[in-house]
Amino acid sequence: MTALFNRQRQPGRFIDPVDRPWVIGGFAGVAFLTLLVAALIDLSALDMWTGLIMFIVLLTISVPLLSWVARKEGDPWLFKVLYGALVLHLFFSIIRYFFIFGVYKGSGDAGRYHEAGVTFVDHLKAGLPLHPIKIMEGFPVESQRLGDFTGVLYMITGPSAYAGFFFYTFLCFGGLVLMIRAFKVAVPEGDYRRYTLLLMFLPSLLFWPASIGKEALMIACVGVIAYGGALLLAPKPQARGAVFFVVGTLLVTLVRPHVALMSLAGLVLAMMVGVLTSPAATERLGTRGRLLRIVALVVMLALASVVVSQLGSALQEKGVDASASATLDKATKQSAIGNSEFAPPAVTSPTKLPFGLVSVFFRPFPWEARNMNSLIAAVEGLILAAVFALSWRRLLSFPKLAARRPYLVFSMAYVVAFVIGFSFLANFGILARQRVQALPALLVLVALPPFVSKARARVEQEPTGDTLTAVAPTDGEMLEAHS
């Protein structure tokens, strides 16, 4: 097994012959599951076959794409893990489909976006105005845009919910891959393999974004933002990072402007920390690097004004006071519904931030679970808490690394802003689904190199007494050498 993972790929090949059974097995396995689930829930043949074609196309184009990523990062291990993770993500897309259309009869958000996409195509074919779409009436414009995006997709694939689920899942997967690359370029000493495994196989990141919906699209866009920010904040800043960041931010603004504002605030703070508070790091950065970050900082401040304007317009359209307190209070009232309702911590001061962070990312606790979905979320929360507890030495390395790696400041600023905004949600179901947007940023902490004290570092660097004794010649050996 070790030899399999360490073997170098032959030049000029996207995939080694030895790896082909894994790829073919993934194709066959998910194809079989697609057909099986389609038969079980009595889908139409057209929907089934369109989804199957989408699945095959996505897996096929992923072979050269993921091979390219592995070559860029110089690690053949990455291809195997990412390709296996893609097959698993598509499998979870089928599970998610079964729950939404088989159990809930299409009553979830994904079902609504699917129907909006079908209506969009029908209007287009009939020569009717694209809007209004009846099923989306009364929903905010951000949600209507997602219905339009699904409709544009269906213009290419045909109105197949399977194709929609697979494509949105693939977008989410692409965003996660960009976050992995961002972490590796901006924190080169970090444990990027550990980070890869956490992002690709955490249950929440497998299940919740694996459908038509805002979560998948948001993770894709946040991945673009993270990669752009990483290029700007890397030890050797790259100007193209600004392009990635601006494009990702503008896309997020169309769906969730407040998340775009969180990203902008985090990047601005990280740039200020990286340039102003670390003289040693600034010297290594060089004149070109400092100038690039200053120019990027001006661009981000200008972009922030656009995002704030967009957010204000969105709030006015919803009939909400543009003040932060009014917006957050309304979020609490709107989410306090159903069996998953709870009293949120509502972070309104720094003293409430620690419990707010625990509440947003680790609740519900087992004793708060009232149904199977809450119980599953509670179990994952315990596992995630255990990962953080066992990674305490990695957490201790954050303060020292943050001054040299401003990407860590960017990630944690985003997490703090997310905690403040989403600590007002009063529903465990909504919280479990929406926190997937910030989990990748939080998991950066447990992928840092373990903290080593100066005393321990000196001890580890110095040769031990046993080592000296073993290599030193004895008196008898010296006499024999002279004789």
C-alpha positions as CSV (number, residue, x, y, z in Angstrom):
1,M,0.0,0.0,0.0
2,T,2.8,2.4,0.8
3,A,4.5,1.7,-2.5
4,L,1.2,2.4,-4.3
5,F,0.8,5.8,-2.7
6,N,4.5,6.8,-3.1
7,R,4.9,5.6,-6.7
8,Q,5.7,8.3,-9.3
9,R,3.3,8.8,-12.2
10,Q,4.8,8.2,-15.6
11,P,5.5,11.4,-17.6
12,G,3.0,12.2,-20.3
13,R,0.2,10.1,-18.7
14,F,-2.8,11.5,-17.0
15,I,-3.1,8.3,-15.0
16,D,-0.9,5.3,-14.5
17,P,-2.1,1.9,-15.8
18,V,-2.1,0.6,-12.2
19,D,-4.5,3.4,-11.2
20,R,-7.0,2.6,-13.9
21,P,-8.9,0.0,-11.9
22,W,-9.6,2.7,-9.3
23,V,-11.0,5.1,-11.9
24,I,-13.0,2.5,-13.7
25,G,-14.3,1.1,-10.5
26,G,-15.4,4.6,-9.5
27,F,-17.2,5.1,-12.8
28,A,-18.9,1.7,-12.5
29,G,-19.9,2.0,-8.8
30,V,-21.5,5.4,-9.0
31,A,-23.2,4.5,-12.4
32,F,-24.7,1.5,-10.7
33,L,-25.9,3.5,-7.7
34,T,-27.4,6.1,-10.1
35,L,-29.4,3.5,-11.9
36,L,-30.4,1.7,-8.7
37,V,-31.7,4.9,-7.0
38,A,-33.4,6.1,-10.2
39,A,-35.3,2.8,-10.4
40,L,-36.2,2.8,-6.7
41,I,-37.8,6.2,-6.7
42,D,-39.4,5.7,-10.2
43,L,-37.7,8.5,-12.0
44,S,-38.3,9.2,-15.7
45,A,-35.8,7.6,-18.1
46,L,-34.8,11.0,-19.6
47,D,-33.9,12.4,-16.2
48,M,-32.0,9.3,-15.3
49,W,-30.0,9.1,-18.5
50,T,-29.2,12.8,-18.5
51,G,-27.9,12.6,-15.0
52,L,-25.8,9.5,-15.9
53,I,-24.3,11.4,-18.8
54,M,-23.5,14.3,-16.6
55,F,-21.9,12.0,-14.0
56,I,-19.7,10.4,-16.7
57,V,-18.7,13.7,-18.2
58,L,-17.7,15.1,-14.8
59,L,-15.6,12.1,-13.8
60,T,-14.0,12.0,-17.3
61,I,-12.9,15.7,-17.3
62,S,-11.7,15.4,-13.7
63,V,-9.0,12.9,-14.6
64,P,-6.8,15.4,-16.5
65,L,-7.8,18.3,-14.2
66,L,-6.9,16.5,-10.9
67,S,-3.8,15.1,-12.5
68,W,-2.7,18.6,-13.4
69,V,-3.4,19.7,-9.8
70,A,-1.3,16.8,-8.4
71,R,1.6,17.7,-10.8
72,K,1.4,21.4,-9.8
73,E,1.6,20.4,-6.1
74,G,4.3,17.8,-6.8
75,D,2.4,15.0,-4.9
76,P,0.9,12.0,-6.7
77,W,-0.9,11.1,-3.5
78,L,-3.2,14.1,-4.1
79,F,-4.6,12.7,-7.3
80,K,-5.7,9.4,-5.7
81,V,-7.3,11.1,-2.7
82,L,-9.1,13.9,-4.7
83,Y,-10.4,11.4,-7.3
84,G,-11.7,9.1,-4.6
85,A,-13.2,12.0,-2.8
86,L,-15.0,13.2,-5.9
87,V,-16.6,9.8,-6.4
88,L,-17.7,9.9,-2.7
89,H,-19.1,13.5,-3.1
90,L,-21.2,12.4,-6.1
91,F,-22.4,9.4,-4.2
92,F,-23.6,11.7,-1.4
93,S,-25.3,13.8,-4.1
94,I,-27.5,10.7,-4.8
95,I,-28.2,10.3,-1.1
96,R,-29.2,14.0,-0.8
97,Y,-31.4,13.6,-3.9
98,F,-33.1,10.6,-2.3
99,F,-33.9,12.6,0.9
100,I,-35.2,15.7,-1.0
101,F,-37.3,14.0,-3.7
102,G,-37.9,10.6,-2.1
103,V,-38.5,11.5,1.5
104,Y,-39.5,15.1,1.4
105,K,-41.2,15.0,-2.0
106,G,-39.3,17.9,-3.4
107,S,-40.4,20.3,-0.7
108,G,-36.9,21.5,0.2
109,D,-35.0,24.4,-1.3
110,A,-33.3,22.2,-3.8
111,G,-36.7,21.1,-5.1
112,R,-37.8,24.7,-5.4
113,Y,-34.7,25.7,-7.3
114,H,-35.2,22.7,-9.6
115,E,-38.8,23.7,-10.4
116,A,-37.7,27.3,-11.0
117,G,-35.0,26.1,-13.4
118,V,-37.5,24.0,-15.3
119,T,-40.0,26.9,-15.6
120,F,-37.1,29.2,-16.7
121,V,-36.5,26.8,-19.7
122,D,-40.2,26.4,-20.4
123,H,-40.6,30.2,-20.6
124,L,-37.6,30.5,-22.8
125,K,-38.8,27.9,-25.3
126,A,-42.3,29.4,-25.4
127,G,-41.0,32.9,-26.0
128,L,-42.5,34.1,-22.7
129,P,-41.0,36.6,-20.3
130,L,-38.5,34.8,-18.1
131,H,-39.9,36.4,-14.9
132,P,-41.9,36.2,-12.8
133,I,-41.5,32.5,-11.9
134,K,-44.5,31.5,-9.8
135,I,-42.7,29.2,-7.4
136,M,-40.1,31.9,-6.6
137,E,-42.5,34.7,-5.9
138,G,-42.1,36.2,-2.5
139,F,-38.5,35.0,-2.2
140,P,-35.6,37.4,-2.1
141,V,-33.8,38.3,-5.4
142,E,-30.7,36.3,-4.3
143,S,-32.8,33.1,-4.3
144,Q,-34.4,34.0,-7.6
145,R,-30.9,34.3,-9.1
146,L,-30.2,30.7,-8.1
147,G,-33.3,29.6,-9.9
148,D,-32.1,31.4,-13.0
149,F,-28.7,29.9,-12.7
150,T,-30.3,26.4,-12.5
151,G,-32.4,27.3,-15.6
152,V,-29.3,28.3,-17.6
153,L,-27.7,24.9,-16.6
154,Y,-30.9,23.1,-17.8
155,M,-30.7,24.9,-21.1
156,I,-27.5,22.9,-21.7
157,T,-28.3,19.6,-20.0
158,G,-32.1,19.5,-20.2
159,P,-34.3,19.7,-17.2
160,S,-32.7,16.9,-15.2
161,A,-32.6,17.2,-11.4
162,Y,-29.9,14.5,-11.4
163,A,-27.7,16.6,-13.7
164,G,-28.4,19.6,-11.5
165,F,-27.4,17.8,-8.3
166,F,-24.2,16.4,-9.8
167,F,-23.2,19.7,-11.3
168,Y,-23.7,21.7,-8.1
169,T,-21.8,19.0,-6.2
170,F,-18.9,19.3,-8.7
171,L,-18.9,23.1,-8.2
172,C,-18.6,22.6,-4.4
173,F,-15.8,20.0,-4.9
174,G,-13.9,22.5,-7.1
175,G,-14.2,25.1,-4.3
176,L,-12.7,22.7,-1.8
177,V,-9.8,21.9,-4.1
178,L,-9.1,25.6,-4.4
179,M,-9.1,26.0,-0.6
180,I,-6.6,23.2,-0.3
181,R,-4.3,24.8,-2.9
182,A,-4.8,28.2,-1.1
183,F,-3.6,26.7,2.2
184,K,-0.6,25.0,0.6
185,V,0.6,28.2,-1.2
186,A,0.0,30.6,1.8
187,V,1.1,28.3,4.7
188,P,3.8,26.2,3.2
189,E,4.8,24.6,6.5
190,G,1.3,23.5,7.2
191,D,0.1,19.9,7.1
192,Y,-1.8,20.2,3.8
193,R,-2.5,16.4,3.6
194,R,-4.3,16.5,6.9
195,Y,-6.2,19.6,5.7
196,T,-7.1,17.7,2.4
197,L,-8.5,14.7,4.3
198,L,-10.6,16.9,6.6
199,L,-12.1,19.0,3.9
200,M,-12.8,16.1,1.6
201,F,-14.3,13.6,4.1
202,L,-16.0,15.7,6.8
203,P,-19.6,14.5,6.8
204,S,-21.1,18.0,6.7
205,L,-19.1,19.0,3.7
206,L,-20.1,15.8,2.0
207,F,-23.8,16.0,2.7
208,W,-25.2,19.5,2.9
209,P,-23.6,21.1,-0.3
210,A,-24.3,17.9,-2.4
211,S,-27.5,19.3,-4.0
212,I,-28.9,22.3,-6.0
213,G,-28.6,25.1,-3.5
214,K,-26.8,28.1,-2.1
215,E,-24.4,26.0,0.0
216,A,-22.7,24.4,-3.0
217,L,-22.5,27.6,-4.9
218,M,-21.2,29.5,-1.9
219,I,-18.4,27.0,-1.2
220,A,-17.3,27.2,-4.9
221,C,-17.2,31.0,-4.7
222,V,-15.5,31.1,-1.3
223,G,-12.9,28.7,-2.7
224,V,-12.2,31.3,-5.5
225,I,-12.0,34.0,-2.8
226,A,-9.7,31.9,-0.6
227,Y,-7.3,31.1,-3.5
228,G,-7.1,34.7,-4.6
229,G,-6.5,35.8,-1.0
230,A,-3.8,33.2,-0.6
231,L,-2.0,34.4,-3.7
232,L,-2.0,37.9,-2.4
233,L,-0.9,36.9,1.1
234,A,1.6,34.2,0.2
235,P,5.3,34.7,1.0
236,K,5.7,35.8,-2.6
237,P,2.5,37.7,-3.5
238,Q,1.1,37.3,-7.0
239,A,-1.0,39.9,-8.7
240,R,-3.4,37.4,-10.3
241,G,-4.7,36.8,-6.8
242,A,-6.6,40.0,-7.0
243,V,-8.4,38.8,-10.1
244,F,-9.5,35.6,-8.3
245,F,-10.5,37.5,-5.2
246,V,-12.5,40.2,-7.0
247,V,-14.4,37.7,-9.2
248,G,-15.2,35.4,-6.3
249,T,-16.4,38.3,-4.2
250,L,-18.6,39.7,-6.9
251,L,-20.2,36.2,-7.4
252,V,-20.8,35.8,-3.7
253,T,-22.4,39.3,-3.6
254,L,-25.1,38.1,-6.0
255,V,-26.1,35.3,-3.5
256,R,-25.1,36.4,0.0
257,P,-23.6,39.9,0.2
258,H,-23.0,39.7,3.9
259,V,-20.6,36.8,3.3
260,A,-18.7,38.8,0.7
261,L,-18.3,41.6,3.2
262,M,-16.9,39.1,5.8
263,S,-14.3,38.0,3.2
264,L,-13.3,41.6,2.3
265,A,-13.0,42.6,6.0
266,G,-10.8,39.5,6.6
267,L,-8.5,40.2,3.7
268,V,-8.1,43.9,4.5
269,L,-7.2,43.1,8.1
270,A,-4.8,40.3,7.0
271,M,-3.0,42.7,4.6
272,M,-2.6,45.3,7.3
273,V,-1.2,42.7,9.7
274,G,1.1,41.2,7.1
275,V,2.6,44.6,6.1
276,L,2.5,46.7,9.2
277,T,3.1,44.4,12.2
278,S,5.8,42.1,11.1
279,P,9.0,43.9,10.2
280,A,11.0,40.7,9.6
281,A,8.3,39.4,7.3
282,T,8.0,42.7,5.5
283,E,11.8,42.8,4.8
284,R,11.5,39.3,3.2
285,L,8.5,40.5,1.2
286,G,10.5,43.0,-0.8
287,T,9.5,46.3,-2.4
288,R,7.4,44.7,-5.1
289,G,5.5,42.6,-2.7
290,R,4.7,45.5,-0.4
291,L,3.6,47.7,-3.3
292,L,1.4,44.9,-4.6
293,R,-0.3,44.5,-1.3
294,I,-0.8,48.2,-0.9
295,V,-2.4,48.4,-4.4
296,A,-4.6,45.4,-3.6
297,L,-5.6,47.0,-0.3
298,V,-6.9,50.1,-2.2
299,V,-8.8,47.9,-4.7
300,M,-10.4,45.9,-1.8
301,L,-11.5,49.0,-0.1
302,A,-13.2,50.2,-3.3
303,L,-14.7,46.8,-3.7
304,A,-16.0,46.9,-0.2
305,S,-18.0,50.0,-1.0
306,V,-19.7,48.1,-3.9
307,V,-20.6,45.2,-1.6
308,V,-21.9,47.5,1.1
309,S,-24.1,49.2,-1.4
310,Q,-25.4,45.9,-2.7
311,L,-26.1,44.7,0.8
312,G,-28.0,47.8,1.7
313,S,-30.1,47.5,-1.5
314,A,-30.9,43.8,-0.6
315,L,-32.0,44.8,2.9
316,Q,-34.2,47.6,1.7
317,E,-35.8,45.2,-0.8
318,K,-36.6,42.8,2.1
319,G,-38.1,45.7,4.1
320,V,-35.4,45.5,6.8
321,D,-33.7,48.4,8.5
322,A,-30.2,48.6,7.2
323,S,-28.7,48.7,10.7
324,A,-26.8,45.6,11.8
325,S,-28.9,45.0,15.0
326,A,-32.2,45.1,13.1
327,T,-30.9,42.7,10.5
328,L,-29.6,40.2,13.0
329,D,-32.8,40.4,15.1
330,K,-34.9,39.6,12.0
331,A,-32.6,36.6,11.3
332,T,-33.4,35.3,14.8
333,K,-37.1,35.7,14.4
334,Q,-37.2,34.1,10.9
335,S,-35.1,31.0,12.0
336,A,-36.9,30.3,15.3
337,I,-39.3,27.7,13.7
338,G,-39.8,24.0,13.8
339,N,-38.6,21.2,16.1
340,S,-34.9,22.4,15.8
341,E,-35.5,25.8,17.4
342,F,-33.2,26.9,20.2
343,A,-32.1,30.0,22.1
344,P,-29.1,31.3,20.2
345,P,-26.1,32.9,22.0
346,A,-26.4,36.2,19.9
347,V,-22.8,37.5,20.1
348,T,-23.2,41.2,20.9
349,S,-20.0,41.7,22.9
350,P,-16.5,40.2,22.9
351,T,-17.2,38.2,26.1
352,K,-19.9,36.2,24.2
353,L,-17.6,35.3,21.4
354,P,-16.1,32.1,22.8
355,F,-19.5,30.5,23.5
356,G,-20.7,31.9,20.2
357,L,-17.9,30.0,18.4
358,V,-18.8,26.8,20.2
359,S,-22.5,27.2,19.4
360,V,-22.1,28.0,15.8
361,F,-19.6,25.2,14.9
362,F,-20.2,22.4,17.5
363,R,-23.9,22.5,18.4
364,P,-26.4,20.8,18.9
365,F,-25.0,19.0,21.8
366,P,-26.2,15.4,22.2
367,W,-28.7,16.3,24.9
368,E,-30.2,19.0,22.6
369,A,-30.9,16.6,19.7
370,R,-34.7,16.2,19.1
371,N,-34.6,14.2,15.8
372,M,-32.4,12.0,13.7
373,N,-30.9,15.0,11.8
374,S,-30.0,16.8,15.0
375,L,-28.5,13.6,16.5
376,I,-26.2,13.1,13.4
377,A,-25.1,16.8,13.7
378,A,-24.5,16.3,17.4
379,V,-22.3,13.2,16.8
380,E,-20.3,15.1,14.1
381,G,-19.9,18.0,16.5
382,L,-18.4,15.7,19.2
383,I,-16.0,14.2,16.6
384,L,-15.0,17.7,15.5
385,A,-14.5,18.8,19.1
386,A,-12.3,15.8,19.7
387,V,-10.2,16.7,16.6
388,F,-9.6,20.2,18.0
389,A,-8.8,18.8,21.5
390,L,-6.2,16.4,20.2
391,S,-4.7,19.2,18.0
392,W,-4.0,21.5,20.9
393,R,-0.3,21.8,20.0
394,R,-1.3,22.8,16.5
395,L,-3.6,25.5,17.9
396,L,-0.7,26.9,20.1
397,S,1.3,27.5,17.0
398,F,-1.2,30.0,15.6
399,P,0.0,33.2,17.4
400,K,3.6,32.7,16.2
401,L,2.7,31.8,12.7
402,A,0.0,34.4,12.2
403,A,2.6,37.3,12.0
404,R,4.5,35.5,9.2
405,R,1.5,34.0,7.4
406,P,-1.2,36.6,7.2
407,Y,-3.5,34.1,5.4
408,L,-4.2,32.7,8.9
409,V,-5.4,36.2,10.0
410,F,-7.6,36.2,6.9
411,S,-9.1,32.8,7.8
412,M,-9.7,33.6,11.5
413,A,-11.1,37.1,10.7
414,Y,-13.6,35.4,8.4
415,V,-14.5,32.8,11.1
416,V,-15.0,35.5,13.8
417,A,-17.2,37.6,11.4
418,F,-19.2,34.4,10.6
419,V,-19.7,33.5,14.2
420,I,-21.0,37.0,15.0
421,G,-23.4,37.0,12.1
422,F,-24.7,33.4,12.4
423,S,-24.8,33.3,16.2
424,F,-28.3,34.9,15.8
425,L,-29.7,31.8,14.0
426,A,-32.2,30.0,16.2
427,N,-32.5,26.8,14.3
428,F,-30.1,23.8,14.5
429,G,-31.1,22.6,11.0
430,I,-30.4,25.9,9.3
431,L,-27.2,26.4,11.3
432,A,-25.8,22.9,10.4
433,R,-26.4,23.6,6.7
434,Q,-25.1,27.1,6.5
435,R,-21.9,26.7,8.7
436,V,-20.3,24.6,5.9
437,Q,-19.4,27.9,4.4
438,A,-16.9,28.6,7.2
439,L,-15.8,25.1,8.3
440,P,-12.9,25.1,5.8
441,A,-11.6,28.3,7.3
442,L,-11.9,27.0,10.8
443,L,-10.2,23.7,10.0
444,V,-7.1,25.6,9.0
445,L,-6.3,25.7,12.7
446,V,-5.9,21.9,13.1
447,A,-3.7,21.7,10.0
448,L,-0.9,23.9,11.4
449,P,2.4,22.4,12.3
450,P,2.5,21.4,16.0
451,F,4.0,24.0,18.4
452,V,7.4,23.2,19.8
453,S,8.9,25.2,22.6
454,K,12.4,26.7,22.3
455,A,13.7,24.4,25.0
456,R,12.3,21.3,23.4
457,A,13.6,22.4,20.0
458,R,17.1,22.7,21.4
459,V,16.9,19.3,23.0
460,E,15.7,17.7,19.8
461,Q,18.5,19.4,17.7
462,E,21.3,18.4,20.1
463,P,22.7,14.9,19.8
464,T,22.0,12.7,22.8
465,G,24.6,11.2,25.1
466,D,23.8,7.7,23.8
467,T,24.5,8.8,20.3
468,L,27.9,10.3,21.2
469,T,28.9,7.1,23.1
470,A,27.9,4.9,20.2
471,V,30.1,6.8,17.7
472,A,33.1,7.6,19.9
473,P,36.0,5.0,19.6
474,T,37.0,3.1,22.7
475,D,40.5,3.2,24.2
476,G,41.1,-0.3,22.9
477,E,40.0,0.6,19.4
478,M,42.3,3.6,19.4
479,L,45.3,1.5,20.5
480,E,44.5,-1.1,17.7
481,A,44.3,1.7,15.2
482,H,47.8,3.0,16.2
483,S,49.3,-0.4,16.2
